[in-house]
């Protein structure tokens, strides 16, 4: 009984102490949300347009045979660097050597026939001068010589063709470059009309970067650079930079130097090409990546994308007016660099806006500016 009364007494004392402490506290003040505030100003801004591209060597040469036959020798290794004029492959020469020998024999026969016809003509001319043969016999002798001479020319052409075909049995590199994988092995039958090339030689010091331009994009470029023709646009476009899909940058800048005159209906776009010089051959045919085309805009208002909220294709920012967030609709350029918007309407220089987390802001809330942490950057 005494223990129960003691417990009740202790609980009462603790409860009374709690109420006394609570009564002594001042009312809690509402906490204002803090944000990074941006005071907008006009500035020069470089808007980068990115275009996905695929690289192709300017010297991307398919090696095919000019004559058919069995492949008897492969003179290079796959992936090897070769020089112009270096032997690459040898096709069985036996039938082509025989063809050369036969053409030589045919030429000898034709020359002998020509000599006979020449002697016959000389004899007829002497007899005709002595009026021992008629004009018909003389003409026939002349025609025989002409025919024999034609046979010699035909035999000479046949020999030249046979020698050329024999020469084609050795396939030489047409340029300096790097050998691709080889599609045939010794003993395989290769043919000029075959579906596959023997291999490909790439010389990667000069590269083309192929891309697609939508009609809308071409229209934007024509407007931005003040052009009326594609030739004028090509002359005004600034140098471009190539970045590979793994992030490597090509050391030298290139230029967009070709735009197709047709729209490919399968993709609904026009093909374009940028040319690059890559002396160290750090990139190769087939590499994917993108090119960056810069466009310098003068005295424009630029805001970070995290300062805007997309609501049904309309963009809202929150101005800070008298310490409160005020929702404001702005218009922006259709194209952007993925990080910023170029504002074309709705803001004026000197306006202050919430520069981050706009999607979490409520219209009318009180806000304070987030300050830099000492010794650190603004959060």
ABEGO torsion letter per residue (X at the ends): XAAAAAAAAAAAAAAAAAAAAAAABBBBBBBBBBBBBBBBBBBBBBBBBBBBBBBBBABBBBBBBABBEBBABBABBBGBBBBBGBBABBBBAAAAAAAAAAAAAAAAAAAAAAAAAAAAAAAAAAAAAAGABBAAAAAAAAAAAAAAAAAAAAAAAAAAAAAAAAAAABBBBABBEBBBBBABBBGBBBBAABABBABBBBBAABBBBBBBBBAAAAAAAAAAAGBABAAAAAAABBBBBBBBAAGBBBABBBBBABBBABBBAAAGBBBBBBBBBBAAGABBBGBBEBBBBBBBBBGBBBBBAAABBBBGGBBBBBBBBGGBBBBBBBBBBABBAGABBBBABGBBBGBBBBABGAAABBBGBBBBBBBBBBGBBBX
